[in-house]
Amino acid sequence: MKTFQPQELYQDYDLMVNALKEAHPGLYWYTSRSEFESIFAENRTKIKDGMNSYDFYRIASKVVSADKEGHSNVFSSKDIGQFVKSEARYLPFAVKTVDKQLYLLNDIGENKTEGQIITHINKTPVDSIIQKIFAHTSRYSDGFSTTGKYKDLDHFGFSGLYMDIIDYESKDMDLTIQNPVSLGIRDVRIDLIGRDSLILLARTVQRNKAKYEDELFFLETIPNTKTSILTFNTFDYAQFKKQNRDYKSIVDSVFTQLKSIKTKNLIIDVRNVGGGNEGAEDYLFSYLTTTPYEKYKYVEANGFTFSFLDFTDYRDKKESLENMLAEEHELTKDGRILRKKGVLPTEHPQKSTFKGDIYILCSGKTYSGGSEFVSIARAYSKATIIGEETGGGYYGQTSGSYVQLTLPNTQLRVRIPLLKFYTTFAGEKNSFGRGVLPDYEIQPTFEEYMKGIDSELEFTLKLINKRVR
């Protein structure tokens, strides 16, 4: 793997930090300016002569993740990618997180480990390892919510992140596991595996999915009931267009059908909606309310152009970004750059809206536009929310438009969000920096997961049946 001289790494580091300060409007939303300055200074001191790409990646990812905004990210270079393919070593197992514990999904070699809980790796408590990983990633997570981060560990996510953040060199290590029934503890010596072996292993390990998780959307009506289940797995218009479908037309047809079959109880499953186009969540909700509302108090940008654009994906098309920022935003009297009124306004309620009871299933992977949909429902409807805290923040997010900064020496790529969306939502059940908190917190046990039981949906159906009675 390529190594660098200190001046090369300082150049990349300072460019990254200054770009974040200049362009990222949510940089100080969850972490104060003084805290960030300490983080910047502390991590700069970790730069050493002869540091390789991966070790610098770990510094960069910790700095960027300190914003606690899941839309910002650091992506590896081709140099790291080549190393991962040929030399990196992975933990030879998949996991399922339940109550912040890691359950093994497979036997390791000759060791019967499936269903056991990992307590330590090389004598280090696994919770300490997880917290260290979380300090380097904010995927599916805004503010102080961690449900999305735990979801990101599932299956082979923990193995990949362990290699990325903790150890990419070891050939073997000690694993301490606990039997969840007898509580007996034992140590297992394990050999780490390469990427090709990991891919082969992944094909053999059970991964239970929700019934319609592989569909863009699905509408199911339970026979002999007045209950329908509407599943969406994305709000990304482009994904629908790939199948020659139109998102809004689908939503229109769904509610026409719900009306024709006289559905009284509507379950909307957005547990896997990680985002999509702005406004998609509004359009779905426009069939669930009769009262107009405003979604954002403001949408804010840090500038109309940026000094570092020569190092971004807008290097040869600066005008397109600058024109968009100028056309959609204005400098206000208080010195802020805010979105102009009338740009992507909130959808008005439809003429014919759903009048029955609404139940929404959400999870830590409910993020960005998916989380906004649940937030709207929390603030402006009587929907019953079931599942776990959303990964996306209740009070907003920083996303919308992005620049991808490429650091000139290490070639790491840093995604910087350019728009801060601050919502109009309020609610006693939601503290600042948290996702949407469900009315009923329901998650499957490990045994339920292995049996393919959809605990959240089954709970919801029982709740509906109880209310109908």
Sequence and secondary structure as in RCSB ss.txt:
>XXXX:A:sequence
MKTFQPQELYQDYDLMVNALKEAHPGLYWYTSRSEFESIFAENRTKIKDGMNSYDFYRIASKVVSADKEGHSNVF
SSKDIGQFVKSEARYLPFAVKTVDKQLYLLNDIGENKTEGQIITHINKTPVDSIIQKIFAHTSRYSDGFSTTGKY
KDLDHFGFSGLYMDIIDYESKDMDLTIQNPVSLGIRDVRIDLIGRDSLILLARTVQRNKAKYEDELFFLETIPNT
KTSILTFNTFDYAQFKKQNRDYKSIVDSVFTQLKSIKTKNLIIDVRNVGGGNEGAEDYLFSYLTTTPYEKYKYVE
ANGFTFSFLDFTDYRDKKESLENMLAEEHELTKDGRILRKKGVLPTEHPQKSTFKGDIYILCSGKTYSGGSEFVS
IARAYSKATIIGEETGGGYYGQTSGSYVQLTLPNTQLRVRIPLLKFYTTFAGEKNSFGRGVLPDYEIQPTFEEYM
KGIDSELEFTLKLINKRVR
>XXXX:A:secstr
  EE HHHHHHHHHHHHHHHHHH TTTTSSS HHHHHHHHHHHHTT  TTEEHHHHHHHHHHHHHTT BTT EEE
  HHHHHHHHHT  B S  EEEETTEEEE S BTTB  TT EEEEETTEEHHHHHHHHHTT  TT BTT  HHHH
HHHTBTHHHHHIIIII SS SEEEEEEE TTT  EEEEEEE B HHHHHHHHTTS     TTTTSSEEEEE TTS
SEEEEEES B HHHHHHTT  HHHHHHHHHHHHHHTT SEEEEE TT   BSTTHHHHHHTTS SS    EEEEE
ES SS TTGGGBTTTT HHHHHHHHHHHEEE TTS EEE TTSS      SS   SEEEEEE TT  THHHHHHH
HHHHHS  EEEES  SSBTTEEEEEEEEEEE TTT  EEEEEEEEEEE    TT  TT B   SEE    HHHHH
TT  HHHHHHHHHHHHHH 
